[in-house]
Amino acid sequence: MEVFKIEGGVRLKGEVIPQGAKNEALQILCAVLLTPEKITINNIPDIIDINKLIKLLGNLGVKIEKLGPGSYTFQSDEVNVGYLETEAFKKEGGSLRGSIMIVGPLLARFGKGYIPKPGGDKIGRRRLDTHFEGFINLGAKFRYNREDHFYGVEAPDGLTGNYMLLDEASVTGTANIVMAAVLAKGTTTIYNAACEPYLQQLCKMLNSMGAKITGVGSNLLTIEGVEKLGGCTHRILPDMIEIGSWIGLAAMTRSEITIKDVSWENLGVIPSVFRKLGITLEKRGDDIFIPEHKDGYEVKTDIDGSILTIADAPWPGFTPDLLSIVLVVATQAKGDVLIHQKMFESRLFFTDKLIDMGAKIMLCDPHRAVVIGHDFKSILKATTMSSPDIRAGISLLIAALSAKGTSTIQNIEQIDRGYERIDERLRAIGAKIVREKQ
């Protein structure tokens, strides 16, 4: 087991380049199964979850060639669909939540798709109903083995387009249904579709392969099925969650940091939410410059003077993946903030670790926490803690970097699942962090 040892209280300075977007990569990599032709993908992040998916694709028979850092070619001309029914696949697919998105492409192209109950972060219930209801609407037959927790959909005669109103604007659910519908007969209409930039990227990639998808960027997608798709070259966007993490880290450590090539047009409300916390962000071309906050940062109250509430919502609302970072940043703000995590009922439970460090947080219920900011008048204290999930893990790392003394973070595989070489990149801008085996 590896741990991070962090000496906090060090001011950082320099430039960082955000990694490719994890949540886009999970979708894009599954889409390579839709065609026998070669696909080139650039800016793939080198993180545990993505590497697991690439390995799974290889075990399915996809030919994979690494061209350089973050660049690969994939060719799915000899897919071994039989691998889906092996014990090896049940174990491998169950360790990665993103593996659910291989089902849509496999169902569309080969008439069947199977998946064990996916793993991932322990942040609360993450239902799969939207995915499978969408497949059923396209004509697939669904089956579920309760003993093995094994899901299956089959459509030996192919899929047929249909109208559907999704019960929730699920990003992965929308992606899965879109990938199934592009090869279905006729027209599919998806209302209440997710419209995140990463879903838009998937649709743009599929259209470049020969799909006919309209309404991209809205919550109403129309897909005219085609007989086959071809190859393409695609570049993954920078990771907006990592960009938000760097913003929070800069503010908490009162450091001067420039985040390069952030794709401002795809950040949505993220910059404005951090500005509500009093954090100064400057747009310099396509970069974000965060100056050293020597005097701290002051929370902006609502117009009527009531406490600032930051809540998650489907795009173009604020992403739930950044609420953990906002919460830890609020612990040193001047003013109070109510954090409302609507989507997952276990994501705020890491706050007890911040309270141990001296943060003033009242956990109202599983979904809401009030943070009373210290305004840097009381610095967090170093401690030993364990990372419960990816986003809580990076939040605890940010807290440790700002704390007085040396902290230890255990279970750092959770952080490595979503952040590429984070310790190396932090050291490059002056952080005192080492990775040790225990």
Buried (B, 14 or more C-beta within 10 A) or exposed (E): EBBBBBBBBBEBEEEBBBBBBBBBBBBBBBBBBBBBBBBBBBBBBEBBBBBBBBEBBEBBBBBBEEEEEBBBBBBBEEBEBEBBEEEEBBEBBBBBBBBBBBBBBBBBBBBBBBBBBBBBBEBBEBEBEBBBBBBBBBBBEEEEEEEEEBBBBBBEEBBBBBEBEBEBBBBBBBBBBBBBBBBBBEBBBBBBBBBBBBBBBBBBBBBBBBBEBEBBBEBEBBBBBBEEBBBBEBBBBBBBBBBBBBBBBBBBBBBBBBBBEBBBEBBBBBBEBBBBBBBBBEEEEEBBBBBBBEEBBBBEBEEEEEEBEBBBBBBEEBBBBBBBBBBBBBBBBBBBBBBBBBBBBBBBBBBEBBEEBBBBBEBEEBBBBBBBBBBBEBBBBBBBBBBBBBBBBBBBBBBBBBBBBBBBBBBBEBBBBBBBBBBEBBBEBEBBBEBEEE
